[in-house]
Structure formats: C-alpha cells, structure tokens
C-alpha cells in the first residue's frame, strides 16, 4: 500500500513535468532508455553507418552504460537517479525527442503522453520467451488494480515492438495487448553479431589473450535467470565442486548470473582456473555464447540466440514446478526446448560426458525463433524508421 502510494506520487510529479516540457518543440533527437543496452548499441552503430543526422541521448540504469562508453558523441544521463538535475534532464529529453528506443518495462511510460509525431520502439531484451511476462504474468493476480492499470498504460506507449520471429510476435501481442500492425519483423539487432566473422575473430583473440585457459579446454557456460526470492540472497544450485571433480581436466565453467542478482561469492577464487565469473564483465552475453561449447540454461531467453551457433544445450530446471506456479510458462516446458531437461548436477555431468545431442532439433529451433534475424536486423530497422520513404508511414507494421 505504501509502495503504491510512493509510486503514484512520483508518477504524478513526472507526468506534470513531462507535460510542461512537452510544450517545447520536438528536436531531431533519438533517446535510448535502457537497462540492458546491447540491442540499443547495435541500433546506434547502424545509425552511424547510415549517417542518420540526429543527436543521441542515452538514459541508462545500472551498468548498461558500458555499451556506450566508447562513444563521445552521445549524451549519457543516469535514469531515475536521486539527482534532481538528472531527473529533469531525463524528462526533458523524453518529452522533446522524435524517437524513443526502450529495452524493458519502464513505469514512467504510463504517464508519458507522447506527441503524435513521436515513435516509441520497444527493442526488448530477449529474442524469445519461455516464462510469461507482461499482461500474461501469473504474478499480476497478486498485484493491485492500480498497478495492473499502470502496466496497460505503459504497453500502450509501445508504438512498435521489434521481433525476430512470428512466434515472438504472437507472444508480444498477448503480453502487451498490441495489434499486429505494432510489430516490426526486422529481427533482433544484437544477433547481427553472429553473422560478423571479423568481429567474432577479434573477440575470440581478445578473450584468449586475457585468459589463456580458454584456448585449451572446452567451455561450459552456465547462465541462469533470476528467481524473485533470490535477488538479494542468491544460492547457486549447480554443484561446482562436483563439476570440478568430474570435468575439471578438460572443461572450464563460464559463469554469467542475471544482472538483477546480487551475489558476493567469489566463485573464481573458490575454483581458480576452473570457474571464470563473467557476471559483471564488460563482455555481452552473446560474446560469451560465441566461445562456449555447451550452454546450461533454465527459463532464460539466452538459448534462442545460442541456437544460431547450433551447439549443445542442457536445461537445468531444478525448481520447475515452483517456477511454473510463480511465473507461468508460455507452453509445456519440455516441448519448447531443443535439449534435455535435468534437475541435478549429476545428470548434467553425464550428458556432457556422453556428448550426444540432437543438432537437427537445435537447427529447427533456431529457424523458428530467429526467422527474421539474418545478420541485417539493425540495417532493416533503421532503414524502416529513418528512410524518407517510410517517414510518413512509420506507424504501419512491417
């Protein structure tokens, strides 16, 4: 109750300031409102490649600004900070920009009544979805009526949602209650990385130079999603000691925890030379996928992009029944996946030792979920939004 009151007061002030600043004329400017940033970086780089004549502002949360640290031409402002000046600057840019790119849910969008000429594009942070989200999230039933109404107002401000497949388009239409014409089938911008061999070779050389062990052993990437009850008290269910004993001679573990998880355990120090913790690393998840021989996932969206590499995946769903009840899944879990489902570390070890995976299934999975992600996703998106021919029809679906 108190939390909802605080949110309501904050949004009321935000709305008042936004409407006041909206009286100013629109500027030839693009705003990226980010909590992840990888898709946004690819969009920004493509804007540069196509020489789109706009100013760029990045409103960032957490460490997402790392994706833009090498670009001096942008203005970067911490979003939702305690600094009043930054808050006012953020609202000003949201109220006066012609294009807004977002990559997550942002509650403030429930009170941003954009001008008709403005286009807000949802890049989202996932290529696919196992767990339900948006209006379909099971946890919504435990939230207040006011909160659910706020969610709907936010989703109405997504003028366009970028997808890599028709399957994900259907999911977004349900999750955000948006019409088909709100879908942009241009592909996921960051998947362009998987088609850029020069960039891949450069990255591999850089990673191996930093950690020579990566060159000589097979790499197992463990990248679990977060659980709501473990955000501040995380416990790693994967038995690293057992993995080390059974696989340590010729395998290493790359660990990538979800950005929302706070964990003080130094896994790399507990298992030096075996565990490499890239949770707070400068490297994107797709860059870690590139060098991995195996992926251990759960309910994360990471497998959708890893499938483009046609490599083995194991799904470690130790809490499947509880997770289904808490969050809800879009379909039967086992039927959605291109790899075996296990509930304990011993089974993971056995599968890696046997190394018998269905690569035809992985390939079909990749085609299904990455239909429009063909290495030109960023280019297609920018051409659609900014070419002269499309300016007058940019609210129409692709």
C-alpha positions as CSV (number, residue, x, y, z in Angstrom):
1,X,0.0,0.0,0.0
2,X,2.8,2.4,1.0
3,X,4.8,1.4,-2.1
4,X,1.9,2.1,-4.4
5,X,1.4,5.5,-2.8
6,X,5.0,6.4,-3.3
7,X,4.9,5.2,-7.0
8,X,1.7,7.2,-7.6
9,X,3.2,10.4,-6.2
10,X,6.4,10.0,-8.2
11,X,4.5,9.4,-11.4
12,X,2.2,12.3,-10.8
13,X,5.2,14.7,-10.5
14,X,6.8,13.0,-13.5
15,X,3.7,13.5,-15.5
16,X,3.4,17.2,-14.6
17,X,7.0,17.9,-15.6
18,X,6.6,15.9,-18.8
19,X,3.5,17.7,-19.9
20,X,5.2,21.0,-19.1
21,X,8.3,20.2,-21.1
22,X,6.2,18.7,-23.9
23,X,5.2,22.3,-24.8
24,X,8.7,22.7,-26.2
25,X,9.2,21.8,-29.9
26,X,10.4,18.4,-30.8
27,X,14.1,18.1,-31.7
28,X,15.9,15.9,-34.2
29,X,17.0,13.6,-31.5
30,X,17.0,9.9,-30.5
31,X,16.7,8.7,-26.9
32,X,17.7,5.3,-25.8
33,X,16.1,4.4,-22.4
34,X,18.0,1.2,-21.3
35,X,18.6,-1.3,-18.6
36,X,20.5,-3.8,-20.8
37,X,21.8,-1.8,-23.8
38,X,23.2,-4.4,-26.2
39,X,20.4,-4.1,-28.7
40,X,20.5,-0.3,-28.4
41,X,24.2,-0.3,-29.2
42,X,23.7,-2.1,-32.4
43,X,20.9,0.2,-33.4
44,X,23.1,3.2,-32.6
45,X,26.1,1.9,-34.6
46,X,23.8,1.3,-37.6
47,X,22.5,4.8,-37.3
48,X,26.1,5.9,-37.6
49,X,26.8,3.6,-40.5
50,X,23.8,5.1,-42.4
51,X,24.8,8.6,-41.3
52,X,21.4,9.4,-39.8
53,X,21.6,13.1,-38.8
54,X,20.3,13.0,-35.3
55,X,21.6,13.8,-31.8
56,X,21.7,10.8,-29.4
57,X,20.9,10.7,-25.7
58,X,21.2,7.6,-23.5
59,X,19.2,7.4,-20.3
60,X,20.6,4.4,-18.5
61,X,20.1,2.3,-15.5
62,X,22.8,0.3,-13.6
63,X,25.8,-0.7,-15.6
64,X,24.1,-0.7,-19.0
65,X,26.0,2.4,-20.0
66,X,29.1,0.2,-20.6
67,X,27.7,-0.5,-24.0
68,X,28.1,3.2,-24.9
69,X,31.3,4.1,-23.0
70,X,33.4,4.4,-26.2
71,X,31.2,6.9,-27.9
72,X,32.0,10.5,-27.2
73,X,29.2,11.9,-29.4
74,X,26.4,10.8,-27.1
75,X,24.9,12.4,-24.0
76,X,24.6,9.9,-21.2
77,X,22.4,10.5,-18.1
78,X,21.7,8.2,-15.2
79,X,17.9,7.4,-15.2
80,X,15.8,7.5,-12.1
81,X,18.7,8.7,-10.0
82,X,18.4,10.8,-6.8
83,X,19.9,13.7,-8.6
84,X,17.1,16.2,-9.4
85,X,19.0,17.8,-12.3
86,X,19.4,14.4,-13.9
87,X,15.7,13.6,-13.4
88,X,14.7,16.9,-15.1
89,X,17.1,16.3,-17.9
90,X,15.7,12.8,-18.5
91,X,12.2,14.1,-18.6
92,X,13.2,16.9,-21.0
93,X,14.8,14.5,-23.4
94,X,11.8,12.1,-23.3
95,X,9.4,15.0,-24.0
96,X,11.4,16.5,-26.9
97,X,12.7,13.6,-28.9
98,X,11.3,12.3,-32.1
99,X,12.4,8.7,-31.5
100,X,12.4,6.7,-28.2
101,X,14.1,3.3,-28.0
102,X,13.4,1.2,-24.9
103,X,14.6,-2.3,-24.0
104,X,12.5,-3.1,-20.9
105,X,9.4,-2.2,-18.9
106,X,9.6,1.4,-17.6
107,X,6.8,2.5,-15.3
108,X,7.3,6.2,-16.2
109,X,5.9,5.4,-19.7
110,X,2.5,5.1,-18.1
111,X,2.4,8.9,-17.8
112,X,4.3,10.0,-21.0
113,X,1.7,11.1,-23.4
114,X,3.9,11.5,-26.4
115,X,3.2,13.8,-29.3
116,X,1.7,12.3,-32.4
117,X,4.9,12.7,-34.3
118,X,6.9,10.6,-31.8
119,X,7.7,6.9,-32.3
120,X,8.5,4.7,-29.3
121,X,10.2,1.5,-30.3
122,X,10.4,-1.5,-27.9
123,X,13.6,-3.4,-28.6
124,X,13.1,-5.7,-25.6
125,X,16.0,-7.7,-24.1
126,X,15.1,-11.2,-25.3
127,X,14.7,-12.9,-28.6
128,X,12.2,-15.4,-27.3
129,X,10.3,-16.3,-24.2
130,X,9.8,-19.3,-22.0
131,X,8.4,-17.6,-19.0
132,X,5.3,-15.4,-19.2
133,X,5.6,-11.7,-18.8
134,X,3.6,-8.5,-19.3
135,X,-0.2,-8.9,-19.0
136,X,0.2,-12.7,-19.0
137,X,2.5,-12.8,-16.0
138,X,0.9,-15.0,-13.3
139,X,2.1,-12.7,-10.5
140,X,-0.3,-9.9,-11.8
141,X,-3.2,-11.6,-10.0
142,X,-1.5,-10.7,-6.7
143,X,-1.0,-7.0,-7.7
144,X,-3.4,-4.1,-7.1
145,X,-5.9,-2.9,-9.7
146,X,-3.9,0.3,-9.9
147,X,-0.7,-1.5,-10.7
148,X,-2.3,-3.6,-13.5
149,X,-3.8,-0.4,-15.0
150,X,-0.4,1.2,-14.9
151,X,1.1,-1.8,-16.8
152,X,-1.5,-1.4,-19.5
153,X,-0.8,2.3,-19.9
154,X,2.9,1.5,-20.3
155,X,2.3,-1.1,-23.0
156,X,0.0,1.3,-25.0
157,X,3.0,3.5,-25.4
158,X,5.0,0.9,-27.3
159,X,4.2,2.1,-30.8
160,X,6.4,-0.6,-32.4
161,X,7.9,-3.8,-31.0
162,X,10.8,-5.4,-32.7
163,X,10.8,-9.2,-33.2
164,X,12.9,-11.9,-34.7
165,X,10.1,-14.4,-35.3
166,X,6.4,-14.8,-35.8
167,X,6.2,-16.9,-32.7
168,X,7.6,-14.0,-30.6
169,X,5.2,-11.6,-32.4
170,X,2.3,-13.6,-31.2
171,X,3.7,-13.6,-27.7
172,X,4.1,-9.8,-27.6
173,X,0.6,-9.2,-29.0
174,X,-0.7,-11.1,-25.9
175,X,1.8,-9.8,-23.4
176,X,1.5,-6.2,-24.4
177,X,-2.0,-6.3,-25.9
178,X,-0.8,-4.7,-29.1
179,X,-2.2,-5.2,-32.6
180,X,-0.4,-6.9,-35.4
181,X,0.5,-3.5,-37.0
182,X,2.5,-2.7,-34.0
183,X,5.0,-5.5,-34.8
184,X,8.3,-4.8,-36.7
185,X,9.6,-8.1,-38.2
186,X,13.1,-6.8,-38.8
187,X,15.0,-9.2,-36.5
188,X,16.9,-8.7,-33.2
189,X,19.7,-6.1,-33.7
190,X,22.3,-7.8,-31.5
191,X,22.0,-11.1,-33.4
192,X,23.9,-9.3,-36.2
193,X,27.0,-10.3,-34.2
194,X,26.6,-13.9,-35.1
195,X,27.0,-13.1,-38.8
196,X,30.0,-10.8,-38.4
197,X,33.1,-13.2,-38.7
198,X,35.6,-10.4,-38.4
199,X,34.1,-9.1,-35.1
200,X,33.9,-12.7,-33.8
201,X,37.6,-13.5,-34.5
202,X,38.6,-10.2,-32.9
203,X,36.7,-11.0,-29.8
204,X,38.0,-14.6,-29.5
205,X,41.6,-13.3,-29.7
206,X,40.9,-10.7,-27.0
207,X,39.3,-13.2,-24.6
208,X,42.0,-15.8,-25.1
209,X,44.7,-13.2,-24.5
210,X,43.1,-12.2,-21.2
211,X,42.6,-15.9,-20.1
212,X,44.8,-18.4,-22.0
213,X,42.9,-21.3,-20.3
214,X,40.0,-20.5,-22.6
215,X,42.1,-21.7,-25.6
216,X,42.8,-25.3,-24.4
217,X,39.7,-26.5,-22.7
218,X,36.0,-26.9,-23.6
219,X,33.9,-24.2,-22.1
220,X,30.6,-24.7,-20.3
221,X,28.5,-21.5,-19.9
222,X,26.1,-21.5,-17.0
223,X,23.7,-18.6,-17.3
224,X,20.6,-19.0,-15.1
225,X,17.8,-16.5,-15.0
226,X,16.8,-14.8,-11.7
227,X,14.2,-16.0,-9.2
228,X,12.2,-13.3,-7.4
229,X,13.0,-14.8,-4.0
230,X,16.8,-14.9,-4.6
231,X,17.6,-11.4,-5.8
232,X,19.3,-10.5,-2.6
233,X,20.1,-13.9,-1.2
234,X,21.3,-15.9,-4.2
235,X,22.3,-19.6,-3.9
236,X,24.0,-21.3,-6.8
237,X,22.3,-24.7,-7.4
238,X,24.9,-26.0,-9.7
239,X,27.4,-28.1,-7.7
240,X,30.7,-26.6,-8.8
241,X,32.7,-28.9,-6.6
242,X,31.3,-32.0,-8.3
243,X,31.6,-30.4,-11.8
244,X,35.3,-29.7,-11.0
245,X,36.0,-33.2,-9.8
246,X,34.3,-34.9,-12.8
247,X,35.1,-32.4,-15.7
248,X,37.9,-30.3,-14.5
249,X,40.6,-31.9,-16.5
250,X,39.3,-30.8,-19.9
251,X,36.5,-28.4,-19.2
252,X,36.1,-25.0,-17.6
253,X,33.0,-23.1,-16.4
254,X,32.0,-19.7,-17.6
255,X,29.5,-18.2,-15.1
256,X,27.1,-15.4,-16.1
257,X,24.5,-14.6,-13.4
258,X,21.5,-12.4,-14.3
259,X,22.1,-8.6,-13.9
260,X,19.3,-8.4,-11.3
261,X,21.1,-10.9,-8.9
262,X,23.3,-9.6,-6.1
263,X,25.9,-12.2,-5.2
264,X,29.1,-11.6,-3.1
265,X,30.5,-15.1,-3.5
266,X,33.8,-15.1,-5.5
267,X,33.4,-18.3,-7.4
268,X,36.5,-17.7,-9.5
269,X,38.6,-17.6,-6.3
270,X,36.9,-20.8,-4.9
271,X,37.8,-22.7,-8.1
272,X,40.7,-20.9,-9.7
273,X,41.5,-22.0,-13.3
274,X,38.1,-23.8,-13.5
275,X,35.4,-21.1,-12.9
276,X,35.6,-17.8,-14.7
277,X,32.9,-15.5,-13.4
278,X,31.8,-13.1,-16.2
279,X,28.6,-11.9,-14.3
280,X,29.8,-8.3,-14.1
281,X,32.0,-8.4,-17.1
282,X,32.4,-5.9,-19.9
283,X,31.5,-8.7,-22.3
284,X,28.0,-9.1,-23.7
285,X,26.2,-12.4,-23.2
286,X,26.4,-13.1,-27.0
287,X,30.1,-12.7,-26.9
288,X,30.3,-15.4,-24.2
289,X,28.0,-17.6,-26.2
290,X,30.4,-17.4,-29.1
291,X,33.3,-19.0,-27.2
292,X,31.1,-21.6,-25.3
293,X,31.0,-25.3,-26.3
294,X,28.0,-26.0,-24.1
295,X,25.2,-23.9,-22.6
296,X,23.4,-24.7,-19.3
297,X,20.3,-22.6,-19.1
298,X,16.8,-22.8,-17.4
299,X,14.0,-20.4,-18.2
300,X,16.2,-17.7,-19.7
301,X,15.9,-16.4,-23.3
302,X,19.6,-17.0,-24.0
303,X,19.1,-20.3,-25.8
304,X,17.2,-18.6,-28.6
305,X,20.4,-16.8,-29.8
306,X,22.7,-19.6,-28.8
307,X,20.8,-21.9,-31.2
308,X,22.2,-19.8,-34.1
309,X,25.6,-21.5,-33.3
310,X,24.0,-25.0,-33.4
311,X,25.7,-26.1,-30.2
312,X,24.6,-28.3,-27.3
313,X,22.2,-27.0,-24.7
314,X,21.2,-28.5,-21.3
315,X,18.2,-27.1,-19.3
316,X,18.8,-27.2,-15.6
317,X,15.2,-26.8,-14.2
318,X,15.7,-27.9,-10.6
319,X,12.6,-25.9,-9.5
320,X,10.3,-26.4,-12.5
321,X,7.0,-26.9,-10.7
322,X,7.5,-24.0,-8.3
323,X,8.6,-21.7,-11.2
324,X,5.6,-22.6,-13.3
325,X,3.3,-21.8,-10.5
326,X,5.0,-18.5,-9.6
327,X,5.7,-17.1,-13.1
328,X,3.8,-19.2,-15.6
329,X,5.2,-20.6,-18.9
330,X,4.0,-20.0,-22.4
331,X,3.8,-23.7,-23.2
332,X,4.8,-27.1,-21.9
333,X,8.4,-26.6,-20.7
334,X,9.9,-29.8,-22.2
335,X,8.2,-29.4,-25.6
336,X,9.6,-25.8,-26.0
337,X,13.3,-26.8,-25.8
338,X,16.0,-28.1,-28.1
339,X,17.8,-30.1,-25.5
340,X,17.5,-32.4,-22.4
341,X,15.9,-31.2,-19.2
342,X,17.6,-32.2,-15.9
343,X,17.1,-31.4,-12.2
344,X,20.5,-32.2,-10.7
345,X,24.2,-31.7,-11.4
346,X,25.0,-35.4,-11.8
347,X,22.7,-35.6,-14.9
348,X,24.4,-32.6,-16.4
349,X,27.8,-34.2,-16.0
350,X,26.6,-37.4,-17.6
351,X,25.2,-35.5,-20.6
352,X,28.4,-33.6,-21.2
353,X,30.5,-36.8,-21.0
354,X,28.2,-38.6,-23.4
355,X,28.0,-35.6,-25.7
356,X,25.1,-37.0,-27.7
357,X,22.8,-34.1,-28.7
358,X,20.2,-33.6,-31.3
359,X,21.6,-31.0,-33.6
360,X,18.8,-31.2,-36.1
361,X,16.4,-30.2,-33.3
362,X,18.6,-27.3,-32.4
363,X,18.7,-26.1,-36.0
364,X,14.9,-26.3,-36.3
365,X,14.6,-24.3,-33.1
366,X,17.0,-21.6,-34.5
367,X,15.0,-21.3,-37.7
368,X,11.7,-21.0,-35.8
369,X,12.8,-18.3,-33.3
370,X,15.3,-16.4,-35.5
371,X,13.3,-16.2,-38.7
372,X,14.0,-12.5,-39.3
373,X,17.4,-12.3,-37.6
374,X,19.6,-12.8,-40.6
375,X,22.6,-10.6,-40.0
376,X,20.9,-7.4,-41.3
377,X,18.5,-6.8,-38.4
378,X,19.9,-3.4,-37.4
379,X,20.1,-2.2,-41.0
380,X,16.5,-3.2,-41.7
381,X,15.2,-1.5,-38.6
382,X,17.0,1.8,-39.3
383,X,16.0,1.9,-42.9
384,X,12.4,1.3,-42.0
385,X,12.4,4.1,-39.4
386,X,14.5,6.7,-41.0
387,X,14.4,6.4,-44.8
388,X,12.5,9.2,-46.5
389,X,10.0,6.7,-48.0
390,X,8.9,5.3,-44.6
391,X,8.8,8.5,-42.6
392,X,5.1,9.1,-43.4
393,X,4.1,5.5,-42.7
394,X,6.3,4.6,-39.8
395,X,3.3,3.7,-37.6
396,X,2.5,0.9,-40.0
397,X,3.7,-2.7,-39.4
398,X,6.4,-4.3,-41.5
